[in-house]
């Protein structure tokens, strides 16, 4: 296939002496899809990176995921909604924040509302984007958008046929301690909960 160049970094300001200087760019010399799956594809690309390195990069291509940091303080204590489900890749039951894939043509916010409702039955009155990150940028193109959801209202869940999910509201302080003790090992949950402890409620940030 034809190579293509992708610009990285910011453009030079108008009138700058560097305005005519080419910015570092990524050049894709060839690309081949070696696997097409239900959730992701895998490509093997030959690239010339902005640092001048030419290499073969095998990348998992994913449409992106949304994570819901659903919290409730109606009883006077800030609690986090966690799910417990079996994860085959980890060969273990995991405690996690509700999350799921963003469908084609769907916004991250719409996906978050859908996933929260489907997996737990809850809806939320207010939504705010908290974090956006790459969980494993060495080989995974997936992004994760974390939303803080407040004003929870219970309802009936509608999980997928292959999902068996339990959920529970757990005090933030206890969830933070489970992260430090290794009982919670899911990366998106660790990121979301520690953000909440550090930013939304600094007094509950775990100390060592």
N, C-alpha and C positions, 0 to 999 in steps of 0.2 A: 504494500500500500504506500501512498505518498506520505512523506514525513510532514509533520506539522509543528508549529512553534506556539508555545503557550507563554505569555508574558507573566512574569512574577515581579513583585515589588511595586512601588508607586511611580507614577510618571513624573518626569521632571517638571518643575513649575514653568509657566510661560515666561519667556525672557531669560531663562537661566542659560548659562554657558554650556550646561550639560544637556540641553534640550535636544541636541542632535546626536547624543550618544545613545547607542542601542542598550536597552536594559537587558540584564541577564534573563535567559529564557530556557524553558524546557523544550527539547525537540524530541518528538516521538518518531523514531526511524521506522519502526514496524510494530504492528499489534495483531495478536491472534487470540481469539476466544477459544480456550482449551476445555472449558466446562460451562454448561448452562444448567442451572438448577432452579428449583422452585423459589428459593429465597435469594440466591446470589449467583453471579457468574464469576469465572476466573479467567483473567487475561494474562498472556505472556508478552511483555512489551520490551523492545530494544529501544533504549532512550539515551539521549545525551542530556545530562542534567545541568542546571545553571552553574554548577561548580566545575564543569568541564569533563566530568566523569561519564564514560559510556559504559552501560551495563544492561544486563537482562533483569527485568523486574517482573515478578509474578505477583499479581494483585487480585484480591477478592473485591469484586465490584458489587456494591450494595446500595439500595435506594435511600438508606438512612433510617434511623430509629428515633423514637420519642420515648422519654422517661417521665413518669409522673410522680413528683414528690408531693403526695397528698397528705395534708396535715389537718388535725382537728384539735381545738382547744376549748370545746364547749363545756368540758367538765373541769376547766380551770388548769389543766396540765396539757402542755403541747405534746401531741402524739403523732406518730408517723404511721401511715398505712403500708404494711409490708405483706408480701405474698410468700407462700412456701410451696415450691413445686420441684419435681424431679427434673434434673438436667442431665441428659444422656452424655453430653460431651465431658462434663465434669464427673460423671458417675456418682452423683450425690444429690441429696435434697438441698436446695439453696433458699436462703431468705433474700428477697429482692424487692425493689420498688416495682410497681406496675410499669410495663414497657412493651413496646412492639414496633413492628416495621411500619414505616410511612408508605402507604400505597401510592402507586403512580397517579399523579394529578392531585394528590391530597396534601394539604398544608400540615406542618408539624402540629399546630394547635388542634386542628380537626382530628388528627390521628391520636393525639393525647386524650381528647375527650372520648373518642371512640374506644380506645384501649381501656381506659379507666372504667367505663360503663360495661364493656364486654367482660372484663376479667374480674371485676369486683362488684358491679352493680351500682357503684357510687357515681354521682355527678357532683360537680363543684360550681360554686357561685362565681369565684374569681380565679383568674389564671394569669401567671406572670412568668416570662422566660427567665430562668436562673443561670443555666450553664449551656455551653455549646462546646463539644470537644470530639477529638478522634480517639477512640478507645485503644487502638493499636496501629498507629500510622506506618509501621514498618512494612506491612503487607496488606492491611485492611483499609479499604476506602470508605468504610462506614463512618458516618457522623452520628452523634447523639445529642439531641436537644432535650434539656431537662426543664420541665415546667413546675413551678410551685403552684399547687391547687389548694384553695381554701374554701370554707363554707360548704363542707361535705353534706350530701344528702343521700341516704342509703336507698338502694333499689335492688332489682333482680339482675344477677349476672348472666351473661350468655357467652361462656368460653367456647373456644374451638373444640372440635370433636376429640382432638388428641391432647387437650389440656385438662389437667386435674389440679385445680388451684385452691388453696386455702388462704384466707387473708385475715389480718388482725391489726388493730390499732395499738401501737406500743409506744410508751413514753420515750421522747427524744433522748433523754439522758441514758436510758437503758440500751437503746439502739446504738448510741455512740460507744458505750462500753463493750457491746458485742462486736463492734468493728475492731476495737483495740485488742480484744482477747482472741480474735481470729474466728469467731463464730459466724461472722458475716464476711464472705470472701468474694462477693460480686462487685466488680469494679464500678459500675454505674451507681450502685447503691452506696458504696463508700464515698464516691465523689459527691453525690447529692446530699447525703446526710451530713457529712462534714461541712459542706457549704452552709447548710441550714444551721448547724451548731455554731459556726464561726461568724456568719453574717447576720442571720435572722435572730439568733439568740446567743450572743457571745458568752453569757454566763454559764452556758451548758457545754462550752467547748471542752472536750476531754483533755486532762493534763497528765503528764507522766513525770 
